[in-house]
Amino acid sequence: KEENYEIFKETIGKRVSKQIEVEYVFQDMKKFTYDYKIPEDRVKPLGTTQAILCCKDVVDSNFAVINADDFYGRDAYEVIANFLKRAKDKDCALVGYEIANTLTENGAVKRGVCFSENGFLTKLIESNCESVGDKVKASPLDGSNEFFIDNNTPASMNMLAFTPKIFSFLEEDMKNYLEKNKNDLSKCERVIPDTLFELIKKKELNVEVLTTTSKWYGVTYKEDRPMIVTAINKLIDNKEYPKNLWK
């Protein structure tokens, strides 16, 4: 949001900009909504598909997408970087974490359970997941029957890789989605996992599932800080990260 620009730049951006080139884009209701009139009193963003589209004018090479409040781990970045170096045209991918490396001890969490064939995604089921004995129980968010999976089953944490070709697919998908939801423009939200699954079903896109040994950590709330600090210090002690990341 544009109103968060100054505080974000001062707390995050000015640190990163000393090391890498930084661009800022803003997600608002007027971008990539075409002739559809979004209600003026709508506050909730239109979803991650539109958020990625908002980067179209500043991204001109292969790129990765991550959630801002997740800690993904070194191996995951190496895996996705290697993919981006070889990706061409319509190639895209997601990093699939072993689901046991994404769970908490505090109950069920929402995860995208991945099913693949020959290394490519065939189905992604958004589910509430929790450990039950030596398995993980997945309860689909669409209300369908729960199922059990092994601890090493891949789960998507929205660490995605694309080429610029994806923007044309996202634009078409956004138009179709807005048309289907033109009577509910005050609440509808298009999220990138749903967009990718739709493109897979249409056989317009192949999504490679990349595996990683990294453990995922969520850093959504300030209460998460002590756990994250402890985890990162352990990674430093194990020589996976240097004490000063930029040296």
NUMARRO-521893 format. One record per residue (C-alpha): residue number from 1; residue in three letters; x, y, z. Coordinates in nm, 4 decimals, always signed. Example, Ala and Ser with C-alpha at 12.3 -4.5 7.8 and 13.67 -1.06 7.14 Angstrom:
2
resi: 1 resn: ALA c1: +1.2300 c2: -0.4500 c3: +0.7800
resi: 2 resn: SER c1: +1.3670 c2: -0.1060 c3: +0.7140
REM end
This chain:
247
resi: 1 resn: LYS c1: +0.0000 c2: +0.0000 c3: +0.0000
resi: 2 resn: GLU c1: +0.1267 c2: +0.3438 c3: -0.0887
resi: 3 resn: GLU c1: +0.0531 c2: +0.4744 c3: +0.2594
resi: 4 resn: ASN c1: +0.3100 c2: +0.2261 c3: +0.3967
resi: 5 resn: TYR c1: +0.5865 c2: +0.3439 c3: +0.1628
resi: 6 resn: GLU c1: +0.7794 c2: +0.5733 c3: +0.3973
resi: 7 resn: ILE c1: +0.7855 c2: +0.3389 c3: +0.6955
resi: 8 resn: PHE c1: +0.8771 c2: +0.0415 c3: +0.4780
resi: 9 resn: LYS c1: +1.1548 c2: +0.2341 c3: +0.3065
resi: 10 resn: GLU c1: +1.3014 c2: +0.3492 c3: +0.6393
resi: 11 resn: THR c1: +1.2843 c2: +0.0132 c3: +0.8180
resi: 12 resn: ILE c1: +1.3538 c2: -0.2342 c3: +0.5357
resi: 13 resn: GLY c1: +1.4301 c2: -0.0667 c3: +0.2057
resi: 14 resn: LYS c1: +1.7231 c2: +0.1508 c3: +0.3091
resi: 15 resn: ARG c1: +1.9072 c2: -0.1534 c3: +0.4458
resi: 16 resn: VAL c1: +1.8556 c2: -0.3643 c3: +0.1359
resi: 17 resn: SER c1: +1.9194 c2: -0.0823 c3: -0.1130
resi: 18 resn: LYS c1: +2.2822 c2: -0.0644 c3: +0.0027
resi: 19 resn: GLN c1: +2.3322 c2: -0.4135 c3: -0.1371
resi: 20 resn: ILE c1: +2.0935 c2: -0.4551 c3: -0.4319
resi: 21 resn: GLU c1: +1.8876 c2: -0.2421 c3: -0.6685
resi: 22 resn: VAL c1: +1.5425 c2: -0.1704 c3: -0.5253
resi: 23 resn: GLU c1: +1.2180 c2: -0.0710 c3: -0.6996
resi: 24 resn: TYR c1: +0.8823 c2: +0.0035 c3: -0.5350
resi: 25 resn: VAL c1: +0.5400 c2: -0.0635 c3: -0.6815
resi: 26 resn: PHE c1: +0.1987 c2: -0.0160 c3: -0.5244
resi: 27 resn: GLN c1: -0.1048 c2: -0.2409 c3: -0.5418
resi: 28 resn: ASP c1: -0.4251 c2: -0.0417 c3: -0.5783
resi: 29 resn: MET c1: -0.7787 c2: -0.0965 c3: -0.7037
resi: 30 resn: LYS c1: -0.7252 c2: +0.0804 c3: -1.0364
resi: 31 resn: LYS c1: -0.4437 c2: -0.1368 c3: -1.1677
resi: 32 resn: PHE c1: -0.5359 c2: -0.4261 c3: -1.3976
resi: 33 resn: THR c1: -0.9057 c2: -0.3973 c3: -1.3201
resi: 34 resn: TYR c1: -0.9842 c2: -0.2835 c3: -1.6772
resi: 35 resn: ASP c1: -1.3419 c2: -0.1596 c3: -1.7230
resi: 36 resn: TYR c1: -1.4659 c2: -0.3134 c3: -1.3997
resi: 37 resn: LYS c1: -1.5544 c2: -0.0606 c3: -1.1321
resi: 38 resn: ILE c1: -1.4238 c2: -0.1653 c3: -0.7917
resi: 39 resn: PRO c1: -1.6386 c2: -0.0230 c3: -0.5060
resi: 40 resn: GLU c1: -1.4746 c2: +0.2838 c3: -0.3559
resi: 41 resn: ASP c1: -1.5262 c2: +0.1568 c3: -0.0021
resi: 42 resn: ARG c1: -1.3398 c2: -0.1693 c3: -0.0645
resi: 43 resn: VAL c1: -1.0351 c2: -0.2009 c3: +0.1641
resi: 44 resn: LYS c1: -0.9162 c2: -0.5583 c3: +0.1105
resi: 45 resn: PRO c1: -0.6614 c2: -0.6017 c3: -0.1726
resi: 46 resn: LEU c1: -0.7662 c2: -0.7857 c3: -0.4885
resi: 47 resn: GLY c1: -0.5266 c2: -1.0735 c3: -0.4262
resi: 48 resn: THR c1: -0.1770 c2: -1.1936 c3: -0.5070
resi: 49 resn: THR c1: -0.2412 c2: -1.2417 c3: -0.8808
resi: 50 resn: GLN c1: -0.3037 c2: -0.8686 c3: -0.9145
resi: 51 resn: ALA c1: -0.0121 c2: -0.7930 c3: -0.6792
resi: 52 resn: ILE c1: +0.2317 c2: -0.9711 c3: -0.9113
resi: 53 resn: LEU c1: +0.0799 c2: -0.7968 c3: -1.2136
resi: 54 resn: CYS c1: +0.1549 c2: -0.4607 c3: -1.0512
resi: 55 resn: CYS c1: +0.5259 c2: -0.5425 c3: -1.1006
resi: 56 resn: LYS c1: +0.4897 c2: -0.5813 c3: -1.4763
resi: 57 resn: ASP c1: +0.6473 c2: -0.2478 c3: -1.5688
resi: 58 resn: VAL c1: +0.9604 c2: -0.2915 c3: -1.3538
resi: 59 resn: VAL c1: +1.0345 c2: -0.6636 c3: -1.3984
resi: 60 resn: ASP c1: +1.1885 c2: -0.7591 c3: -1.7334
resi: 61 resn: SER c1: +1.3783 c2: -1.0785 c3: -1.6520
resi: 62 resn: ASN c1: +1.3251 c2: -1.4071 c3: -1.4702
resi: 63 resn: PHE c1: +1.2055 c2: -1.3475 c3: -1.1156
resi: 64 resn: ALA c1: +1.0957 c2: -1.5066 c3: -0.7883
resi: 65 resn: VAL c1: +0.7992 c2: -1.4247 c3: -0.5675
resi: 66 resn: ILE c1: +0.7987 c2: -1.4700 c3: -0.1895
resi: 67 resn: ASN c1: +0.5760 c2: -1.3749 c3: +0.1021
resi: 68 resn: ALA c1: +0.7186 c2: -1.0835 c3: +0.2987
resi: 69 resn: ASP c1: +0.6515 c2: -1.2451 c3: +0.6375
resi: 70 resn: ASP c1: +0.8140 c2: -1.5841 c3: +0.5772
resi: 71 resn: PHE c1: +1.1697 c2: -1.7069 c3: +0.6372
resi: 72 resn: TYR c1: +1.2469 c2: -1.9534 c3: +0.3593
resi: 73 resn: GLY c1: +1.6024 c2: -2.0711 c3: +0.4284
resi: 74 resn: ARG c1: +1.9258 c2: -2.0733 c3: +0.2306
resi: 75 resn: ASP c1: +1.8768 c2: -2.3998 c3: +0.0399
resi: 76 resn: ALA c1: +1.5379 c2: -2.2857 c3: -0.0885
resi: 77 resn: TYR c1: +1.6931 c2: -1.9702 c3: -0.2353
resi: 78 resn: GLU c1: +1.9731 c2: -2.1698 c3: -0.3984
resi: 79 resn: VAL c1: +1.7195 c2: -2.4108 c3: -0.5496
resi: 80 resn: ILE c1: +1.5019 c2: -2.1357 c3: -0.6944
resi: 81 resn: ALA c1: +1.8045 c2: -1.9360 c3: -0.8159
resi: 82 resn: ASN c1: +1.9316 c2: -2.2366 c3: -1.0117
resi: 83 resn: PHE c1: +1.5895 c2: -2.2752 c3: -1.1734
resi: 84 resn: LEU c1: +1.5749 c2: -1.9073 c3: -1.2704
resi: 85 resn: LYS c1: +1.9122 c2: -1.9324 c3: -1.4420
resi: 86 resn: ARG c1: +1.7760 c2: -2.1952 c3: -1.6824
resi: 87 resn: ALA c1: +1.4076 c2: -2.0955 c3: -1.7096
resi: 88 resn: LYS c1: +1.2814 c2: -1.9951 c3: -2.0543
resi: 89 resn: ASP c1: +0.9535 c2: -1.8729 c3: -2.2038
resi: 90 resn: LYS c1: +0.6627 c2: -2.0377 c3: -2.0160
resi: 91 resn: ASP c1: +0.8739 c2: -2.2191 c3: -1.7556
resi: 92 resn: CYS c1: +0.7658 c2: -2.1648 c3: -1.3964
resi: 93 resn: ALA c1: +0.8102 c2: -2.3432 c3: -1.0657
resi: 94 resn: LEU c1: +0.7298 c2: -2.3548 c3: -0.6985
resi: 95 resn: VAL c1: +0.9505 c2: -2.4644 c3: -0.4120
resi: 96 resn: GLY c1: +0.7951 c2: -2.7602 c3: -0.2349
resi: 97 resn: TYR c1: +0.8880 c2: -2.7902 c3: +0.1319
resi: 98 resn: GLU c1: +0.8608 c2: -3.1207 c3: +0.3143
resi: 99 resn: ILE c1: +0.5355 c2: -3.0507 c3: +0.4936
resi: 100 resn: ALA c1: +0.6781 c2: -3.1584 c3: +0.8291
resi: 101 resn: ASN c1: +0.9238 c2: -2.8661 c3: +0.7964
resi: 102 resn: THR c1: +0.6373 c2: -2.6159 c3: +0.7773
resi: 103 resn: LEU c1: +0.4183 c2: -2.7176 c3: +1.0709
resi: 104 resn: THR c1: +0.3935 c2: -2.5691 c3: +1.4201
resi: 105 resn: GLU c1: +0.3270 c2: -2.7200 c3: +1.7594
resi: 106 resn: ASN c1: +0.0297 c2: -2.4876 c3: +1.8080
resi: 107 resn: GLY c1: -0.2352 c2: -2.6685 c3: +1.6027
resi: 108 resn: ALA c1: -0.3419 c2: -2.6803 c3: +1.2388
resi: 109 resn: VAL c1: -0.2014 c2: -2.4430 c3: +0.9772
resi: 110 resn: LYS c1: -0.3084 c2: -2.3666 c3: +0.6204
resi: 111 resn: ARG c1: -0.0832 c2: -2.5220 c3: +0.3572
resi: 112 resn: GLY c1: -0.0980 c2: -2.5938 c3: -0.0137
resi: 113 resn: VAL c1: -0.0495 c2: -2.9717 c3: -0.0401
resi: 114 resn: CYS c1: +0.1219 c2: -3.0510 c3: -0.3711
resi: 115 resn: PHE c1: +0.0720 c2: -3.3542 c3: -0.5931
resi: 116 resn: SER c1: +0.3028 c2: -3.3992 c3: -0.8911
resi: 117 resn: GLU c1: +0.3842 c2: -3.6276 c3: -1.1812
resi: 118 resn: ASN c1: +0.7315 c2: -3.6470 c3: -1.3342
resi: 119 resn: GLY c1: +0.8321 c2: -3.3450 c3: -1.1269
resi: 120 resn: PHE c1: +0.5447 c2: -3.1209 c3: -1.2401
resi: 121 resn: LEU c1: +0.2489 c2: -3.0054 c3: -1.0372
resi: 122 resn: THR c1: -0.0809 c2: -3.1798 c3: -1.1134
resi: 123 resn: LYS c1: -0.2898 c2: -3.0697 c3: -0.8153
resi: 124 resn: LEU c1: -0.2619 c2: -2.8299 c3: -0.5235
resi: 125 resn: ILE c1: -0.5101 c2: -2.8696 c3: -0.2368
resi: 126 resn: GLU c1: -0.5321 c2: -2.5813 c3: +0.0090
resi: 127 resn: SER c1: -0.5806 c2: -2.7519 c3: +0.3455
resi: 128 resn: ASN c1: -0.5596 c2: -2.7174 c3: +0.7208
resi: 129 resn: CYS c1: -0.2699 c2: -2.9454 c3: +0.8162
resi: 130 resn: GLU c1: -0.1481 c2: -3.0872 c3: +1.1469
resi: 131 resn: SER c1: +0.0706 c2: -3.3711 c3: +1.2688
resi: 132 resn: VAL c1: -0.1117 c2: -3.6847 c3: +1.3816
resi: 133 resn: GLY c1: +0.1278 c2: -3.9566 c3: +1.4911
resi: 134 resn: ASP c1: +0.3763 c2: -4.0249 c3: +1.2125
resi: 135 resn: LYS c1: +0.1502 c2: -3.8729 c3: +0.9454
resi: 136 resn: VAL c1: +0.0036 c2: -3.5339 c3: +0.8618
resi: 137 resn: LYS c1: -0.3718 c2: -3.4873 c3: +0.8467
resi: 138 resn: ALA c1: -0.4928 c2: -3.2525 c3: +0.5713
resi: 139 resn: SER c1: -0.8444 c2: -3.1087 c3: +0.5849
resi: 140 resn: PRO c1: -0.9227 c2: -2.9373 c3: +0.2512
resi: 141 resn: LEU c1: -1.0548 c2: -2.5822 c3: +0.2789
resi: 142 resn: ASP c1: -1.3239 c2: -2.6611 c3: +0.0207
resi: 143 resn: GLY c1: -1.4901 c2: -2.9005 c3: +0.2651
resi: 144 resn: SER c1: -1.4004 c2: -3.2237 c3: +0.0863
resi: 145 resn: ASN c1: -1.2859 c2: -3.5313 c3: +0.2767
resi: 146 resn: GLU c1: -0.9742 c2: -3.5118 c3: +0.4931
resi: 147 resn: PHE c1: -0.6774 c2: -3.7268 c3: +0.3993
resi: 148 resn: PHE c1: -0.3421 c2: -3.8299 c3: +0.5428
resi: 149 resn: ILE c1: -0.0015 c2: -3.7686 c3: +0.3861
resi: 150 resn: ASP c1: +0.3600 c2: -3.8536 c3: +0.4654
resi: 151 resn: ASN c1: +0.5829 c2: -3.6015 c3: +0.6431
resi: 152 resn: ASN c1: +0.7921 c2: -3.5522 c3: +0.3273
resi: 153 resn: THR c1: +0.4952 c2: -3.4618 c3: +0.1034
resi: 154 resn: PRO c1: +0.5703 c2: -3.1286 c3: -0.0734
resi: 155 resn: ALA c1: +0.3833 c2: -2.8195 c3: +0.0437
resi: 156 resn: SER c1: +0.3803 c2: -2.4821 c3: -0.1307
resi: 157 resn: MET c1: +0.4691 c2: -2.1784 c3: +0.0790
resi: 158 resn: ASN c1: +0.4234 c2: -1.9323 c3: -0.2103
resi: 159 resn: MET c1: +0.7892 c2: -1.9314 c3: -0.3109
resi: 160 resn: LEU c1: +0.7404 c2: -1.9132 c3: -0.6874
resi: 161 resn: ALA c1: +0.9562 c2: -1.8664 c3: -0.9970
resi: 162 resn: PHE c1: +0.8496 c2: -1.7122 c3: -1.3281
resi: 163 resn: THR c1: +0.9699 c2: -1.5656 c3: -1.6537
resi: 164 resn: PRO c1: +0.8187 c2: -1.2357 c3: -1.7788
resi: 165 resn: LYS c1: +0.5916 c2: -1.4450 c3: -2.0032
resi: 166 resn: ILE c1: +0.3717 c2: -1.5070 c3: -1.6989
resi: 167 resn: PHE c1: +0.2375 c2: -1.1517 c3: -1.7059
resi: 168 resn: SER c1: +0.0306 c2: -1.2107 c3: -2.0199
resi: 169 resn: PHE c1: -0.1258 c2: -1.5202 c3: -1.8604
resi: 170 resn: LEU c1: -0.2014 c2: -1.3314 c3: -1.5397
resi: 171 resn: GLU c1: -0.3662 c2: -1.0449 c3: -1.7272
resi: 172 resn: GLU c1: -0.5992 c2: -1.2797 c3: -1.9125
resi: 173 resn: ASP c1: -0.6759 c2: -1.4694 c3: -1.5924
resi: 174 resn: MET c1: -0.7519 c2: -1.1473 c3: -1.4051
resi: 175 resn: LYS c1: -0.9931 c2: -1.0344 c3: -1.6750
resi: 176 resn: ASN c1: -1.1757 c2: -1.3663 c3: -1.6694
resi: 177 resn: TYR c1: -1.1909 c2: -1.3680 c3: -1.2911
resi: 178 resn: LEU c1: -1.3335 c2: -1.0165 c3: -1.2690
resi: 179 resn: GLU c1: -1.5952 c2: -1.1017 c3: -1.5295
resi: 180 resn: LYS c1: -1.7025 c2: -1.4115 c3: -1.3355
resi: 181 resn: ASN c1: -1.7182 c2: -1.2097 c3: -1.0137
resi: 182 resn: LYS c1: -1.8523 c2: -0.8809 c3: -1.1494
resi: 183 resn: ASN c1: -2.1446 c2: -0.8972 c3: -0.9055
resi: 184 resn: ASP c1: -1.9155 c2: -0.9467 c3: -0.6063
resi: 185 resn: LEU c1: -1.6375 c2: -0.6936 c3: -0.6621
resi: 186 resn: SER c1: -1.6530 c2: -0.5770 c3: -0.3021
resi: 187 resn: LYS c1: -1.5128 c2: -0.9065 c3: -0.1676
resi: 188 resn: CYS c1: -1.3650 c2: -1.1302 c3: -0.4382
resi: 189 resn: GLU c1: -0.9914 c2: -1.1987 c3: -0.4267
resi: 190 resn: ARG c1: -0.7783 c2: -1.3742 c3: -0.6886
resi: 191 resn: VAL c1: -0.4829 c2: -1.5587 c3: -0.5370
resi: 192 resn: ILE c1: -0.1866 c2: -1.6857 c3: -0.7362
resi: 193 resn: PRO c1: -0.2181 c2: -2.0579 c3: -0.6423
resi: 194 resn: ASP c1: -0.5707 c2: -2.0633 c3: -0.7877
resi: 195 resn: THR c1: -0.4515 c2: -1.8854 c3: -1.1013
resi: 196 resn: LEU c1: -0.1687 c2: -2.1349 c3: -1.1543
resi: 197 resn: PHE c1: -0.3979 c2: -2.4329 c3: -1.0986
resi: 198 resn: GLU c1: -0.6431 c2: -2.2905 c3: -1.3542
resi: 199 resn: LEU c1: -0.3615 c2: -2.2522 c3: -1.6086
resi: 200 resn: ILE c1: -0.2468 c2: -2.6089 c3: -1.5414
resi: 201 resn: LYS c1: -0.5983 c2: -2.7438 c3: -1.5997
resi: 202 resn: LYS c1: -0.6121 c2: -2.5554 c3: -1.9300
resi: 203 resn: LYS c1: -0.2711 c2: -2.7043 c3: -2.0207
resi: 204 resn: GLU c1: -0.1370 c2: -2.3543 c3: -2.0802
resi: 205 resn: LEU c1: +0.1384 c2: -2.3795 c3: -1.8205
resi: 206 resn: ASN c1: +0.3627 c2: -2.6384 c3: -1.6569
resi: 207 resn: VAL c1: +0.4691 c2: -2.5788 c3: -1.2970
resi: 208 resn: GLU c1: +0.7829 c2: -2.7614 c3: -1.1886
resi: 209 resn: VAL c1: +0.7965 c2: -2.8677 c3: -0.8226
resi: 210 resn: LEU c1: +1.1418 c2: -2.7958 c3: -0.6780
resi: 211 resn: THR c1: +1.2414 c2: -2.9707 c3: -0.3562
resi: 212 resn: THR c1: +1.4328 c2: -2.8171 c3: -0.0668
resi: 213 resn: THR c1: +1.5829 c2: -2.9290 c3: +0.2613
resi: 214 resn: SER c1: +1.5195 c2: -2.5883 c3: +0.4211
resi: 215 resn: LYS c1: +1.2887 c2: -2.5472 c3: +0.7184
resi: 216 resn: TRP c1: +1.0247 c2: -2.2772 c3: +0.6837
resi: 217 resn: TYR c1: +0.9516 c2: -2.0261 c3: +0.9604
resi: 218 resn: GLY c1: +0.6603 c2: -1.7852 c3: +0.9808
resi: 219 resn: VAL c1: +0.7293 c2: -1.4338 c3: +1.1104
resi: 220 resn: THR c1: +0.3827 c2: -1.2842 c3: +1.0952
resi: 221 resn: TYR c1: +0.3549 c2: -1.1536 c3: +1.4515
resi: 222 resn: LYS c1: +0.5948 c2: -0.9729 c3: +1.6855
resi: 223 resn: GLU c1: +0.5556 c2: -1.2654 c3: +1.9242
resi: 224 resn: ASP c1: +0.7306 c2: -1.4802 c3: +1.6631
resi: 225 resn: ARG c1: +1.0554 c2: -1.2875 c3: +1.7036
resi: 226 resn: PRO c1: +1.2203 c2: -1.4894 c3: +1.9883
resi: 227 resn: MET c1: +1.1657 c2: -1.8168 c3: +1.8027
resi: 228 resn: ILE c1: +1.3043 c2: -1.6746 c3: +1.4784
resi: 229 resn: VAL c1: +1.6082 c2: -1.5202 c3: +1.6503
resi: 230 resn: THR c1: +1.6882 c2: -1.8551 c3: +1.8118
resi: 231 resn: ALA c1: +1.6451 c2: -2.0400 c3: +1.4815
resi: 232 resn: ILE c1: +1.8675 c2: -1.7999 c3: +1.2854
resi: 233 resn: ASN c1: +2.1386 c2: -1.8074 c3: +1.5542
resi: 234 resn: LYS c1: +2.1367 c2: -2.1859 c3: +1.5285
resi: 235 resn: LEU c1: +2.1829 c2: -2.1601 c3: +1.1499
resi: 236 resn: ILE c1: +2.4756 c2: -1.9233 c3: +1.2081
resi: 237 resn: ASP c1: +2.6309 c2: -2.1635 c3: +1.4617
resi: 238 resn: ASN c1: +2.5970 c2: -2.4417 c3: +1.2043
resi: 239 resn: LYS c1: +2.7767 c2: -2.2247 c3: +0.9440
resi: 240 resn: GLU c1: +2.4728 c2: -2.2194 c3: +0.7132
resi: 241 resn: TYR c1: +2.4681 c2: -1.8390 c3: +0.7366
resi: 242 resn: PRO c1: +2.7495 c2: -1.5957 c3: +0.8186
resi: 243 resn: LYS c1: +2.7037 c2: -1.3760 c3: +1.1257
resi: 244 resn: ASN c1: +2.6959 c2: -1.0747 c3: +0.8948
resi: 245 resn: LEU c1: +2.4892 c2: -1.1677 c3: +0.5884
resi: 246 resn: TRP c1: +2.6394 c2: -0.9003 c3: +0.3629
resi: 247 resn: LYS c1: +3.0091 c2: -0.9813 c3: +0.4188
REM end
